[in-house]
Amino acid sequence: MAKDETMLSPKLDIVFKMLFGNENNKDILKAFLSDMLDIPEEKIHNIRIKNPEIEPTSINEKYYRLDLNLDIGDQLVNIEMQVRSEKYYPDRTLLYWSKLYSSQLEEGEPYSKLCPCISINILDFVLFGEHEDVHSEFSVWDVEHNKKLSDKMQIHFFELKKVKDGIDKNDRKNLWLQFIRSTKKEEFEMLRTAEMSALDRAIDDLYNMNNNEKLKELARMREKAMHDKASELEEAIQTGRAEGEASGIAKLLAQMAADGVPEEIIRKYMQG
């Protein structure tokens, strides 16, 4: 491979899921979760990937969510890779977290069975422009007394656009995020100098995927579907604006006529 060769991007949702949702890559997933959540690896046990498959129909589905639902001992974890910015993304995240939390109990079961639920959102856009922190964590607090209501809720956001370049072996979160946002072979080779065995295995797996023409074609199809979605949204926005402007002008002209504005002035306004 040429040093500057473009590789499959780990931030493409299906590539992300193939890397971290593969049953054979649980050691990579375990190291990733340990570093991102600051949990010792020995405390992460019984990882069960609840939705490892990628249905063939989902590749071309523009609105399909390709994420990972995990059962890690006594915790439920959802990991989502989100490339496109969405206006109400925090609300969507809160809704998905609540669904994950409420899905634990059958009718009549005691609340004592509820386990902590952790939502990890890796974003390829800036969500919190008011600060430069890559990682933001949310929980439920008493704002008056600075007391946490419950340890059952964790929502994490990692913003790739804020990730700093450079190899700092003590900042393992940043190294994983650099891996996810990278696209060039030389970038992945630079990350090898961090000497993180799990990260090296993830890079090796990505290289193997890059040599698989079938997987590359699936990734190309997925990217096309996502681009189509973005184009449709932009077209809808532009159409909405145009229709809104036309409606607004019509209302203004009607109001001007009702207010007795001379017809020649209205005509000039329409022409101008």
Contacts in CASP RR format, 6 or more apart in sequence:
PFRMAT RR
TARGET T0000
AUTHOR 0000-0000-0000
METHOD contacts of the structure
MODEL  1
MAKDETMLSPKLDIVFKMLFGNENNKDILKAFLSDMLDIPEEKIHNIRIK
NPEIEPTSINEKYYRLDLNLDIGDQLVNIEMQVRSEKYYPDRTLLYWSKL
YSSQLEEGEPYSKLCPCISINILDFVLFGEHEDVHSEFSVWDVEHNKKLS
DKMQIHFFELKKVKDGIDKNDRKNLWLQFIRSTKKEEFEMLRTAEMSALD
RAIDDLYNMNNNEKLKELARMREKAMHDKASELEEAIQTGRAEGEASGIA
KLLAQMAADGVPEEIIRKYMQG
1 185 0 8 1.000
1 207 0 8 1.000
1 210 0 8 1.000
2 185 0 8 1.000
3 185 0 8 1.000
3 186 0 8 1.000
3 189 0 8 1.000
4 184 0 8 1.000
4 185 0 8 1.000
4 186 0 8 1.000
5 184 0 8 1.000
5 185 0 8 1.000
6 183 0 8 1.000
6 184 0 8 1.000
7 182 0 8 1.000
7 183 0 8 1.000
7 184 0 8 1.000
7 185 0 8 1.000
7 188 0 8 1.000
7 206 0 8 1.000
7 207 0 8 1.000
7 210 0 8 1.000
8 15 0 8 1.000
8 206 0 8 1.000
8 209 0 8 1.000
8 210 0 8 1.000
8 215 0 8 1.000
8 216 0 8 1.000
8 219 0 8 1.000
9 15 0 8 1.000
9 182 0 8 1.000
9 183 0 8 1.000
9 219 0 8 1.000
10 16 0 8 1.000
10 19 0 8 1.000
10 179 0 8 1.000
10 180 0 8 1.000
10 181 0 8 1.000
10 182 0 8 1.000
10 202 0 8 1.000
10 206 0 8 1.000
11 81 0 8 1.000
11 83 0 8 1.000
11 122 0 8 1.000
11 124 0 8 1.000
11 160 0 8 1.000
11 180 0 8 1.000
11 181 0 8 1.000
12 81 0 8 1.000
12 83 0 8 1.000
12 219 0 8 1.000
12 222 0 8 1.000
12 223 0 8 1.000
13 66 0 8 1.000
13 67 0 8 1.000
13 81 0 8 1.000
13 83 0 8 1.000
13 222 0 8 1.000
14 54 0 8 1.000
14 59 0 8 1.000
14 66 0 8 1.000
14 218 0 8 1.000
14 219 0 8 1.000
14 222 0 8 1.000
15 206 0 8 1.000
15 209 0 8 1.000
15 219 0 8 1.000
16 66 0 8 1.000
16 81 0 8 1.000
16 122 0 8 1.000
16 180 0 8 1.000
17 52 0 8 1.000
17 54 0 8 1.000
17 66 0 8 1.000
17 67 0 8 1.000
17 68 0 8 1.000
17 81 0 8 1.000
18 54 0 8 1.000
18 209 0 8 1.000
18 215 0 8 1.000
19 25 0 8 1.000
19 28 0 8 1.000
19 202 0 8 1.000
19 205 0 8 1.000
19 206 0 8 1.000
19 209 0 8 1.000
20 28 0 8 1.000
20 29 0 8 1.000
20 32 0 8 1.000
20 68 0 8 1.000
20 79 0 8 1.000
21 29 0 8 1.000
21 49 0 8 1.000
21 52 0 8 1.000
21 68 0 8 1.000
22 52 0 8 1.000
22 205 0 8 1.000
23 49 0 8 1.000
23 52 0 8 1.000
25 201 0 8 1.000
25 202 0 8 1.000
25 205 0 8 1.000
26 47 0 8 1.000
26 49 0 8 1.000
27 198 0 8 1.000
27 201 0 8 1.000
28 198 0 8 1.000
28 201 0 8 1.000
28 202 0 8 1.000
28 205 0 8 1.000
29 47 0 8 1.000
29 49 0 8 1.000
29 70 0 8 1.000
30 41 0 8 1.000
30 44 0 8 1.000
30 47 0 8 1.000
30 198 0 8 1.000
31 41 0 8 1.000
31 196 0 8 1.000
31 197 0 8 1.000
31 198 0 8 1.000
31 199 0 8 1.000
32 176 0 8 1.000
32 198 0 8 1.000
32 202 0 8 1.000
33 39 0 8 1.000
33 44 0 8 1.000
33 70 0 8 1.000
33 72 0 8 1.000
33 77 0 8 1.000
34 40 0 8 1.000
34 41 0 8 1.000
34 44 0 8 1.000
35 172 0 8 1.000
35 173 0 8 1.000
35 176 0 8 1.000
36 120 0 8 1.000
36 156 0 8 1.000
36 158 0 8 1.000
36 173 0 8 1.000
36 176 0 8 1.000
37 118 0 8 1.000
37 120 0 8 1.000
37 154 0 8 1.000
37 156 0 8 1.000
44 72 0 8 1.000
44 73 0 8 1.000
45 72 0 8 1.000
45 73 0 8 1.000
46 71 0 8 1.000
46 72 0 8 1.000
46 73 0 8 1.000
47 70 0 8 1.000
47 71 0 8 1.000
47 72 0 8 1.000
47 73 0 8 1.000
48 70 0 8 1.000
48 71 0 8 1.000
48 72 0 8 1.000
49 68 0 8 1.000
49 69 0 8 1.000
49 70 0 8 1.000
50 69 0 8 1.000
50 70 0 8 1.000
50 71 0 8 1.000
51 67 0 8 1.000
51 68 0 8 1.000
51 69 0 8 1.000
54 66 0 8 1.000
58 64 0 8 1.000
58 66 0 8 1.000
59 218 0 8 1.000
59 221 0 8 1.000
59 222 0 8 1.000
59 225 0 8 1.000
60 221 0 8 1.000
60 222 0 8 1.000
60 225 0 8 1.000
61 225 0 8 1.000
62 225 0 8 1.000
62 226 0 8 1.000
62 228 0 8 1.000
62 229 0 8 1.000
62 232 0 8 1.000
63 229 0 8 1.000
65 80 0 8 1.000
66 81 0 8 1.000
67 78 0 8 1.000
67 79 0 8 1.000
67 80 0 8 1.000
67 81 0 8 1.000
68 77 0 8 1.000
68 78 0 8 1.000
68 79 0 8 1.000
68 80 0 8 1.000
69 76 0 8 1.000
69 77 0 8 1.000
69 78 0 8 1.000
69 100 0 8 1.000
70 76 0 8 1.000
70 77 0 8 1.000
70 78 0 8 1.000
70 79 0 8 1.000
71 77 0 8 1.000
74 115 0 8 1.000
74 116 0 8 1.000
75 115 0 8 1.000
75 116 0 8 1.000
75 117 0 8 1.000
75 118 0 8 1.000
76 100 0 8 1.000
76 101 0 8 1.000
76 104 0 8 1.000
76 115 0 8 1.000
76 116 0 8 1.000
76 117 0 8 1.000
76 118 0 8 1.000
77 117 0 8 1.000
77 118 0 8 1.000
77 119 0 8 1.000
77 120 0 8 1.000
78 96 0 8 1.000
78 97 0 8 1.000
78 100 0 8 1.000
78 117 0 8 1.000
78 118 0 8 1.000
78 119 0 8 1.000
78 120 0 8 1.000
79 120 0 8 1.000
79 122 0 8 1.000
80 93 0 8 1.000
80 96 0 8 1.000
80 119 0 8 1.000
80 120 0 8 1.000
80 121 0 8 1.000
80 122 0 8 1.000
81 122 0 8 1.000
81 124 0 8 1.000
81 180 0 8 1.000
82 89 0 8 1.000
82 121 0 8 1.000
82 122 0 8 1.000
82 123 0 8 1.000
82 124 0 8 1.000
82 125 0 8 1.000
83 124 0 8 1.000
83 125 0 8 1.000
83 226 0 8 1.000
84 124 0 8 1.000
84 125 0 8 1.000
84 226 0 8 1.000
84 229 0 8 1.000
84 230 0 8 1.000
85 123 0 8 1.000
85 125 0 8 1.000
85 127 0 8 1.000
86 92 0 8 1.000
89 121 0 8 1.000
89 123 0 8 1.000
89 127 0 8 1.000
90 127 0 8 1.000
93 119 0 8 1.000
93 121 0 8 1.000
93 155 0 8 1.000
93 157 0 8 1.000
94 155 0 8 1.000
96 119 0 8 1.000
97 117 0 8 1.000
97 119 0 8 1.000
97 153 0 8 1.000
97 155 0 8 1.000
100 117 0 8 1.000
100 119 0 8 1.000
101 114 0 8 1.000
101 117 0 8 1.000
101 152 0 8 1.000
101 153 0 8 1.000
104 113 0 8 1.000
104 114 0 8 1.000
104 115 0 8 1.000
104 117 0 8 1.000
105 111 0 8 1.000
105 113 0 8 1.000
105 114 0 8 1.000
114 152 0 8 1.000
115 152 0 8 1.000
116 151 0 8 1.000
116 152 0 8 1.000
116 153 0 8 1.000
116 154 0 8 1.000
117 152 0 8 1.000
117 153 0 8 1.000
117 154 0 8 1.000
118 154 0 8 1.000
118 155 0 8 1.000
118 156 0 8 1.000
119 154 0 8 1.000
119 155 0 8 1.000
119 156 0 8 1.000
120 156 0 8 1.000
120 158 0 8 1.000
121 155 0 8 1.000
121 156 0 8 1.000
121 157 0 8 1.000
121 158 0 8 1.000
122 158 0 8 1.000
122 160 0 8 1.000
122 177 0 8 1.000
122 180 0 8 1.000
123 157 0 8 1.000
123 158 0 8 1.000
123 159 0 8 1.000
123 160 0 8 1.000
123 161 0 8 1.000
124 160 0 8 1.000
124 161 0 8 1.000
124 181 0 8 1.000
125 159 0 8 1.000
125 161 0 8 1.000
126 159 0 8 1.000
126 161 0 8 1.000
126 162 0 8 1.000
127 136 0 8 1.000
127 157 0 8 1.000
127 159 0 8 1.000
128 136 0 8 1.000
128 157 0 8 1.000
128 159 0 8 1.000
132 162 0 8 1.000
133 162 0 8 1.000
134 158 0 8 1.000
134 159 0 8 1.000
134 162 0 8 1.000
134 163 0 8 1.000
134 164 0 8 1.000
134 173 0 8 1.000
134 174 0 8 1.000
134 177 0 8 1.000
135 156 0 8 1.000
135 157 0 8 1.000
135 158 0 8 1.000
135 173 0 8 1.000
136 156 0 8 1.000
136 157 0 8 1.000
136 159 0 8 1.000
137 154 0 8 1.000
137 155 0 8 1.000
137 156 0 8 1.000
137 157 0 8 1.000
138 153 0 8 1.000
138 154 0 8 1.000
138 155 0 8 1.000
138 156 0 8 1.000
138 157 0 8 1.000
139 148 0 8 1.000
139 149 0 8 1.000
139 150 0 8 1.000
139 151 0 8 1.000
139 153 0 8 1.000
139 154 0 8 1.000
139 155 0 8 1.000
140 148 0 8 1.000
140 149 0 8 1.000
140 150 0 8 1.000
140 153 0 8 1.000
141 147 0 8 1.000
141 148 0 8 1.000
141 149 0 8 1.000
142 148 0 8 1.000
142 149 0 8 1.000
158 173 0 8 1.000
158 177 0 8 1.000
160 177 0 8 1.000
160 180 0 8 1.000
160 181 0 8 1.000
163 174 0 8 1.000
163 177 0 8 1.000
163 178 0 8 1.000
163 181 0 8 1.000
164 174 0 8 1.000
165 178 0 8 1.000
166 178 0 8 1.000
166 190 0 8 1.000
167 175 0 8 1.000
167 190 0 8 1.000
167 191 0 8 1.000
167 193 0 8 1.000
167 194 0 8 1.000
168 174 0 8 1.000
168 175 0 8 1.000
169 175 0 8 1.000
169 194 0 8 1.000
169 195 0 8 1.000
169 196 0 8 1.000
172 196 0 8 1.000
175 191 0 8 1.000
175 194 0 8 1.000
175 196 0 8 1.000
175 199 0 8 1.000
176 199 0 8 1.000
178 187 0 8 1.000
178 191 0 8 1.000
179 188 0 8 1.000
179 191 0 8 1.000
179 199 0 8 1.000
179 202 0 8 1.000
179 203 0 8 1.000
182 188 0 8 1.000
182 191 0 8 1.000
188 203 0 8 1.000
188 206 0 8 1.000
188 207 0 8 1.000
191 199 0 8 1.000
191 203 0 8 1.000
192 199 0 8 1.000
192 200 0 8 1.000
192 203 0 8 1.000
209 215 0 8 1.000
209 216 0 8 1.000
210 216 0 8 1.000
253 266 0 8 1.000
253 269 0 8 1.000
253 270 0 8 1.000
256 265 0 8 1.000
256 266 0 8 1.000
256 269 0 8 1.000
257 263 0 8 1.000
257 266 0 8 1.000
END
